[in-house]
Amino acid sequence: MTNASKSIHAPICEKGEAACQPPKFWYNKTDLFDSLDDWRFMVGELIESDLVKYILDNQIQPGDRLPPLTELSSEIGVSVGKLREQLELMRGMGFVSVQPRLGIRRESFDFYPAVSKSLLFGLATGEAAFDQFSQLRQTIETNMWSDAVSRLTDEDIEKLEKLVGQAWVKLRDHPAHVPNGEHRELHLTFFHRLNNPFVQALLKAYWDAYDLTELTRFADYQYWIDVWKYHEQIVKAVREGDIECGQRLLIEHFQLLPTVTIPS
């Protein structure tokens, strides 16, 4: 390709292409901390929890059990009452679980409990709006679509087709039933192969809020017919390997939701 054929927006570099690459600002945590222990210490200080610090300092792994609170109290010099308060907070965040005879167990990281509770609280107080989170969800699904769908297996696609079939059975029943469960499961299945705990949690939290707000409670029958026609076409595109078509249909079907009005 000659210089004349290049885009007029492309900068011309006289030092060679390698020298013209933009500077990289990506860094590893070891660039900022002398050791992984320093990293754990900093995180523990920010979270301000003696139990979190204990887990990080002792590298407690998912599935490992923690000592009883009385032993922890003696070891780290914090009262049992304070540790119990911290334990309840950590249970709510999904960091640990507590079961009779099994004691305290470290759980795998899951962003969902934190984001779901925070989202529902914001909606309940009126300090956040469902439309705001809905925009975030649409952005996630649109931009992660290609990567997510390319990872689906034949078994996943069969599940999607089954969900579409189940939805049509409900809609064509007498009386008709709204396929809310299938709606949630369909969308989550599209993205469940993504190895991204933040995406998984945000999408699950969206459907919690969707169910809570009952946004489509007053939608007429035709709305659901239109929605599931789109779902059927999207799944068909996925089956045929036409990822771009599926994404286009996904974006189009997002526009159906704002047309639903809630009577005053």
C-alpha positions in Angstrom: 0.0 0.0 0.0 1.4 3.4 -0.9 1.3 6.5 1.3 -1.2 8.0 -1.1 -3.6 5.1 -0.6 -3.5 5.4 3.2 -6.2 7.2 5.2 -5.6 10.9 5.5 -6.2 10.5 9.2 -3.3 8.0 9.6 -0.1 9.7 11.0 3.0 9.3 8.9 6.0 8.0 11.0 9.5 8.5 9.7 11.1 6.3 12.4 9.3 3.1 11.5 6.0 1.6 12.5 7.3 0.1 15.8 8.5 3.4 17.0 5.2 5.0 16.3 3.1 2.8 18.5 1.3 4.7 21.2 2.8 4.4 24.7 1.4 1.6 26.8 0.1 2.5 30.2 -0.9 -1.0 31.2 0.8 -2.3 34.3 1.0 -5.2 36.6 0.3 -4.9 40.3 3.9 -5.7 40.9 4.8 -2.4 39.3 3.1 -0.6 42.2 3.8 -3.0 45.1 7.0 -4.7 46.1 5.3 -8.0 46.7 1.9 -9.7 46.6 1.9 -9.4 50.4 1.9 -5.6 50.0 -1.0 -5.9 47.6 -3.0 -8.0 50.1 -2.2 -5.6 52.9 -3.4 -2.6 50.9 -6.7 -4.3 50.0 -7.2 -5.4 53.6 -6.7 -1.8 54.8 -9.2 -0.4 52.2 -11.9 -2.9 53.1 -11.4 -2.2 56.9 -12.3 -5.7 58.1 -10.2 -7.8 60.4 -11.7 -11.0 58.9 -10.9 -9.9 55.4 -7.4 -9.2 56.4 -7.1 -12.6 58.1 -8.3 -14.3 54.9 -5.9 -12.4 52.7 -2.9 -12.7 55.1 -3.4 -16.4 55.5 -4.3 -17.0 51.8 -7.5 -18.8 52.7 -8.8 -20.5 49.5 -12.4 -21.1 48.4 -13.7 -24.1 50.3 -11.3 -23.7 53.2 -12.7 -23.4 56.7 -11.9 -20.5 59.1 -11.3 -21.1 62.8 -14.2 -20.4 65.2 -14.6 -16.8 66.2 -13.3 -17.5 69.7 -10.0 -18.8 68.3 -9.8 -15.9 65.8 -10.5 -13.4 68.6 -7.5 -14.7 70.5 -5.3 -14.9 67.5 -5.8 -11.5 66.0 -6.8 -9.6 69.2 -10.3 -8.5 68.2 -13.4 -9.1 70.3 -15.8 -11.8 69.3 -18.6 -9.3 69.1 -16.8 -7.2 66.5 -15.8 -10.3 64.5 -19.4 -11.4 64.6 -20.5 -8.1 63.1 -17.9 -8.4 60.4 -18.9 -12.0 59.7 -22.5 -11.0 59.0 -21.4 -8.3 56.6 -19.1 -10.9 54.8 -22.0 -13.4 54.6 -24.1 -10.7 53.0 -21.4 -10.0 50.5 -21.0 -13.7 49.7 -17.4 -13.8 50.9 -18.1 -16.6 53.4 -20.9 -19.0 54.4 -21.8 -20.3 57.9 -23.4 -23.6 58.4 -24.2 -25.7 61.6 -21.4 -28.2 62.3 -19.4 -27.0 59.3 -18.5 -23.6 60.7 -17.2 -20.7 58.6 -16.2 -21.4 55.0 -14.5 -19.2 52.5 -16.6 -18.9 49.3 -15.4 -18.2 45.8 -15.6 -14.6 44.6 -19.0 -13.6 43.4 -19.8 -10.0 42.6 -23.5 -10.7 42.4 -24.6 -10.4 46.1 -23.0 -6.9 46.4 -24.2 -5.4 43.2 -27.7 -6.9 43.5 -28.4 -5.6 47.0 -26.9 -2.2 46.2 -29.0 -1.9 43.0 -32.2 -2.9 44.7 -31.5 -0.5 47.6 -31.0 2.3 45.1 -34.2 1.6 43.3 -36.2 1.3 46.6 -34.9 4.7 47.8 -35.5 6.4 44.5 -31.8 7.4 44.3 -31.3 5.3 41.2 -33.6 4.5 38.2 -34.2 1.3 36.5 -33.7 3.0 33.1 -30.2 3.8 34.1 -29.3 0.2 34.8 -31.2 -0.9 31.8 -28.9 1.3 29.6 -25.9 -0.4 31.2 -27.3 -3.8 30.6 -28.0 -3.0 26.9 -24.4 -1.7 26.5 -23.0 -4.9 28.1 -25.0 -7.3 26.0 -24.4 -5.4 22.8 -20.6 -5.1 23.2 -20.1 -8.6 24.7 -22.4 -10.3 22.2 -19.9 -11.6 19.7 -17.5 -13.0 22.3 -20.3 -14.5 24.3 -22.2 -16.2 21.4 -19.0 -17.5 19.8 -18.4 -19.6 23.0 -21.9 -21.2 23.1 -22.0 -25.0 22.6 -24.5 -27.1 20.7 -26.0 -28.0 24.0 -26.4 -24.3 24.9 -28.1 -23.5 21.6 -30.5 -26.5 22.1 -31.4 -25.0 25.5 -32.1 -21.6 23.9 -34.4 -23.3 21.3 -36.1 -25.2 24.1 -36.7 -21.9 26.0 -38.2 -20.3 22.9 -40.5 -23.3 22.5 -41.6 -23.2 26.1 -42.3 -19.5 25.8 -44.6 -20.0 22.8 -46.5 -22.8 24.6 -47.2 -20.3 27.5 -48.2 -17.5 25.2 -50.5 -19.7 23.1 -52.1 -21.3 26.2 -55.7 -20.4 27.2 -55.4 -18.3 29.2 -52.0 -17.1 28.1 -49.1 -16.9 30.6 -46.2 -14.5 30.5 -43.0 -16.4 30.1 -41.0 -14.4 32.6 -38.7 -17.2 33.7 -37.9 -18.1 30.1 -37.2 -14.5 29.3 -34.6 -14.2 32.1 -33.0 -17.6 31.4 -32.8 -17.0 27.6 -30.7 -13.8 28.0 -28.5 -15.2 30.8 -27.8 -18.3 28.7 -26.5 -16.2 25.8 -23.8 -14.8 28.1 -23.2 -17.6 30.6 -20.0 -18.9 28.9 -18.2 -15.6 29.4 -15.4 -16.0 32.0 -16.2 -12.6 33.5 -17.7 -12.5 37.0 -18.5 -8.8 36.7 -20.6 -9.3 33.5 -22.4 -12.3 35.0 -23.3 -10.4 38.2 -24.5 -7.3 36.5 -26.7 -9.2 34.1 -28.2 -11.3 36.9 -28.8 -8.2 39.0 -30.6 -6.6 36.0 -33.1 -9.4 35.9 -33.7 -9.1 39.7 -34.5 -5.5 39.2 -36.6 -6.2 36.1 -38.8 -8.6 38.0 -39.1 -6.3 41.0 -40.1 -3.3 39.0 -42.8 -5.3 37.1 -42.0 -3.0 34.2 -44.0 -5.0 31.7 -46.9 -5.9 34.0 -49.3 -3.8 32.0 -47.9 -4.8 28.6 -50.5 -6.0 26.2 -50.4 -9.5 24.6 -49.0 -8.2 21.3 -45.9 -6.9 23.1 -45.0 -10.4 24.2 -45.7 -11.8 20.8 -43.3 -9.2 19.3 -40.6 -9.9 21.9 -40.6 -13.6 21.4 -40.7 -13.3 17.6 -37.4 -11.4 18.0 -36.1 -14.0 20.5 -36.9 -16.7 18.0 -35.1 -14.9 15.2 -32.1 -14.2 17.4 -31.8 -17.9 18.4 -32.2 -18.9 14.8 -29.3 -16.5 13.8 -27.1 -18.0 16.6 -27.9 -21.5 15.3 -26.9 -20.5 11.8 -23.7 -18.9 13.1 -24.7 -15.5 11.9 -23.4 -13.5 14.9 -23.8 -10.1 13.3 -27.5 -10.7 12.4 -28.1 -11.9 16.0 -26.6 -8.8 17.4 -28.6 -6.5 15.1 -31.8 -8.3 16.1 -30.8 -8.0 19.8 -30.3 -4.2 19.5 -33.6 -3.8 17.6 -35.6 -5.8 20.2 -34.2 -3.5 23.0 -36.4 -0.8 21.4 -39.5 -2.7 22.3 -39.2 -2.1 26.1 -39.6 1.7 26.1 -42.9 1.4 24.2 -44.5 -0.2 27.2 -46.5 2.4 29.3 -47.7 1.9 32.8 -51.2 3.3 33.3 -51.5 6.0 36.0 
